[in-house]
Amino acid sequence: MTEATLQALDGLRDLAMIKWYIITLLALVFYVYTREIKEARQTKNWNAVLAGVTVFGADFFNETWNGWVLHFTQRSAFWTTPGDTALRTTIGWNIEIMFMFLLLGIIYYHTLSGNKKQKILGLPEKWFWAIGYTIFCVFIECVLNLGGHLVWEYPFWNLSFRGIWLILLLGYFHFFCWAILVISLKKMKHKLITVGTIYAVPIVMNLIAIVAGWKY
């Protein structure tokens, strides 16, 4: 296994690593969702909350298959997070990243004007902001990589032209595609089925890994 992988596995899900500041971050996430749920009850529009849990669910899936890559290669996942953290939850995930993704979908939703005909630079605004946030997220990921906080191992997943396109498409863009799908559906039943499916896949994958005794 790579040095970054070994470092990321050290202290994996070790509760002794927890730092007090995550309590504040948790409270902030709770506050945001409490406000959104309160407003949704009044307006009957749950799209902000659904966008939030959708993006987080898509990232949950990404982190799960990334862990499977480590198991089957026994070398490295596509990305690992060996740096300092208040809690490392998987080989490429930590509590700080999780809190961020819980909020990202809500941020994306509130960027939209609500006018379905609104366009920016000729693109429907939902797609313009999906692309914009994807590029921004990848920019932040590149900064983290350059700082050694997020390590990429494989030549097809790095700062090369080919690698950046994969990170853009597989790393982030589909998160917003799922969010767009969910908030575009008209019936709540269909929205919940879609969100449930997004979560069901990584949950089953992780249950398989737990039963098999995999560590990622």
C-alpha positions, 0 to 999 in steps of 0.5 A: 500500500502507498504511504498515503494509504497507510497514513489514512488507515491509521486512526480510521474511525478512531473516536479518540481523534475527535476534536471539540470544534466538530460540535460547533460544525454539527450545530451549524449543520443542524441549524441550517437544516432546522431552518430549511425544514421549518420553511419547507413546512410552511411553503410545502417546498422541500426542494432545498432539503432534498437537494442537500441530502441528494448531494450528500448521498451522491458523495456517500456513493463516491466515497464507497466505491473509492473504498472498494478501489482500495480493497481490490487494488490493495494499493490505493483508492483514487483519493485518500485523505491522510491529513489532520482531521477531527475524525477520518470516516473512510479512506478518502472521507472525513467529518469536515468533508461530510459537513461540507457536502451536507450543506453544498446541495442547499447552497446550490439550490439557493443559488437558483432564482426559481425562474425555470426560464432563467438563462446565464450565458445561454445556459439554463441557470441550473446547468450553469451553476452546476458547472460553476460549482463543479469547477469551483469544487475541483479548484478547491480539491486541487489546492488541497492536493497541492497542500498534501491534504488530499492525495491522488495516486493514479495517473488518470486521476490527477492534475493532467488534462485527462485526470481533471476531466474525470474528477470534474465528471465523476468527482462532482458534476453528477452530484448536481445532476442528481440534485437537478433531477430530484428537484425537477420531479413533480411528485414527492413520491418520485423525489423520495424514491430517487433519493432513497435509491441514491442512498440504498446503493452505497448502504448495500455496498458498505454492508457487504464490506462490513460483512466481508471484513473489508477496511476502507 
